[in-house]
Amino acid sequence: MYELHFAVPMAGAILCTLNSRLDAAMVSVLLEHSQAKILFVDYQLLEIAQGALNLLRERGTELPIIVLLTDSEYSSTIDITSTSYEYEKLVDVGHNDFNIVRPRSEWDPISVNYTSGTTSSPKGVVYSHRGAYLNSLAAVLVSQMDLFPVYLWIVPLFHCNGWCLPWGVAAQFGTNICVRKVSPKNIFDDIIQHKVTHMGGAPTVLNMIVNSALTYRKPLKNKVVVMTGGSPPPSQILFKMEEIGFSVSHLYGLTETYGPGAFCAWRPEWDMLPPQERSKMKSRQGVPHVGMEEMDVKDPATMESVVADGKSVGEVMFRGNTVMSGYYRDLKATKEAFKDGWFHSGDLAVKHCDGYIEVKDRLKDVIVSGGENISSIEVETVLYSHPAVLEAAVVARPDDLWGETPCAFLKLKQGFHTNSQEIIHFCRDHLPRYMAPKTVIFIDLPKTSTGKIHKLVLREKAKALGSL
Amino acid sequence: MYELHFAVPMAGAILCTLNSRLDAAMVSVLLEHSQAKILFVDYQLLEIAQGALNLLRERGTELPIIVLLTDSEYSSTIDITSTSYEYEKLVDVGHNDFNIVRPRSEWDPISVNYTSGTTSSPKGVVYSHRGAYLNSLAAVLVSQMDLFPVYLWIVPLFHCNGWCLPWGVAAQFGTNICVRKVSPKNIFDDIIQHKVTHMGGAPTVLNMIVNSALTYRKPLKNKVVVMTGGSPPPSQILFKMEEIGFSVSHLYGLTETYGPGAFCAWRPEWDMLPPQERSKMKSRQGVPHVGMEEMDVKDPATMESVVADGKSVGEVMFRGNTVMSGYYRDLKATKEAFKDGWFHSGDLAVKHCDGYIEVKDRLKDVIVSGGENISSIEVETVLYSHPAVLEAAVVARPDDLWGETPCAFLKLKQGFHTNSQEIIHFCRDHLPRYMAPKTVIFIDLPKTSTGKIHKLVLREKAKALGSL
């Protein structure tokens, strides 16, 4: 995947990385929507790929060429008769004098990143060469990455092209450490063995590190910078990470902003604050990085900036080179996202008097589980398709390991009966496993005065449940 | 000057910084050529400015508005009747609600930097907003400047807009330390008092530091990165700097490349090399930075890249966003500089097998004195204007303090008599003082087979003289 981040654009083609947790149905939809011509498949995901190809075949869609990637652990007992090429063999027959196909315009697309895939509305976020270049430099700068960094890949490359760091690490002459499996033992082993200087990871990964068995831990010989995002690092985890020897940077952004669009630039004077205050400062989403032209908190109705008082709430909006070109083949969603000339993040925030922003809530009720964004609406759509369900609402339940897990509140149709396990299994049959609710509660759903389901009340109920 | 690097572009105007060592005649020429509308003058340079204005008045040229800058040492006995405004008073009446005038295009000019000023051929290097933005980020990256740096200004802001670091330091939330006078004592005092993390300086400044009286020196509490360029740092100076606690980075570029276009990216494994080898590595001009698209060493006749063997000599050429837009009001020189689609640096170099370049000689015989570029041709033009001079050639003489000083070789016309002192005074009357030769030698000039003056022989003679 790292090599392909160079090979594909240099061949004049467009990258479209797919989430490795997707099921065959979703993969088939995204292959079709992206009009992919070549599918590179790791051997561990071959079965899903083959399932997706079967679905495409059934629909009469043209199939992409398959290139299989293997490694030393690859067992040839896997059936690869349906694959066209093996990656390493393909590389072997490449030409040394191949001329790089440069983009005709710097605005040409370099990649498409799908934010969340449902059969109804996959959204392909288009990145340009220009944006990816500038975000690479910005990501290096916000990571405080000196020359010759050693970067441990934990953030998947299918997440905003790894925040554009495949290119950023290369620009800094860096070394990339790629691992098949992320575990506390592996993380510590890799850091020591390869002299890792930087890594990224969702709060879940931080959680995994601080809660790891002491036998796995090794004393860090140098400071390791960990970039985290998705949700602010909880204070306890933050302090424990720093005790172990990590330096945690809090980044903020969306797929539509090439990953991090802002960061909590840590002011040296904040080192002196008492722990609780420091944690409060660190949880801010901060200021835009140098690749982003503008980030603001605005009233979406009037497009006026909110007062920088730490209280007035508005929607976080971005504009600049490191905002997506648009959603692939979805002009309607693109126009909506760029209403009034700004990209609407869907996140609600306040602006502090020093200009740092702090996200307070999500407009779209996204659930962030293990670093993956789960749209509550997508899960609800599946729940609504269950014969017994009358009303459904999904919100986040706090979780020590995953950060959050989906929690479903359901009202059943009169005369119908089911139970939590049956609902969970139903969801697992129709969604990627990680998107299925882990908790199901049957109640009369609270409503707002206008008759809508009162999600705020449900969020509070889910919060009160505590971690699973 | 630092404030104006923001105020002028934000007013929709174009910066044109003038070398503070220029004389009134040169300033008048550059004011006329640049068509400057406002002249900001430090009170210490007011006399030169007034002299320049008088010359403009004599020529019937429209005069710019004058804005006087003062400081606490300013004595009001200086005649400022001819000035229109005082800077601080002007700032006081500014409007808080002033709307920034953004460039219509990112290719719009942000500044003009004059490379060397003679009445015959001032060359105004035009920088664009786009190039300055990218070079700011690149300068931060090659300087390994983390967030919240403290930058000591020794490189003048009239040199390539301080390598674009006024903007780069701001982008990293940095602190700027500006000083009136550069001396070893001041440098050490400022570093300690302000916790300086980064500074730039010509090899002359490094020389000044390592040869400073021990009483001025103070132990450095943290590593101070010093970026140097113009000519490679001599090994002895390099090692002494590192002993004192500085980390020296070798940068390479020209005014036409926004300052540094390349840098000797220091590979960690080079730390293990014996001192002489390390010094050899450090003296390389290196590799292009991430803002520069391409740097290559080419045969200017065929435009073929030289073989990367460390021996084959060619001309260093650049292309990319951080190459100037062109020379202001000089299409002929612009076309010449960009012949065949690459900017021709005029420097001769080899390329090593690892891709690092090493400059071997200068096509144009530029003399680098105290960080200032002196064109030998400009000095020769003045010498040729002396009634007694038949032939003149100016080359660099090595100098412990200045790096190099101009050394003139002259053949007098038959029947004419003069002496070194008279020639030096003549040059000082017609050139900025620093450009006047410090050494004058009367000989029959050696010639090449094609009848041209054999500068290589003269350079060797000047070298053999040793330091003044």
Chai-1 contact restraints between the chains, C-beta under 6 A:
chainA,res_idxA,chainB,res_idxB,connection_type,confidence,min_distance_angstrom,max_distance_angstrom,comment,restraint_id
A,L137,B,L137,contact,1.0,0.0,6.0,A-B,restraint_1
A,Q144,B,D146,contact,1.0,0.0,6.0,A-B,restraint_2
A,D146,B,Q144,contact,1.0,0.0,6.0,A-B,restraint_3
A,L147,B,A265,contact,1.0,0.0,6.0,A-B,restraint_4
A,F148,B,P268,contact,1.0,0.0,6.0,A-B,restraint_5
A,A171,B,V290,contact,1.0,0.0,6.0,A-B,restraint_6
A,A265,B,L147,contact,1.0,0.0,6.0,A-B,restraint_7
A,P268,B,F148,contact,1.0,0.0,6.0,A-B,restraint_8
A,V290,B,A171,contact,1.0,0.0,6.0,A-B,restraint_9
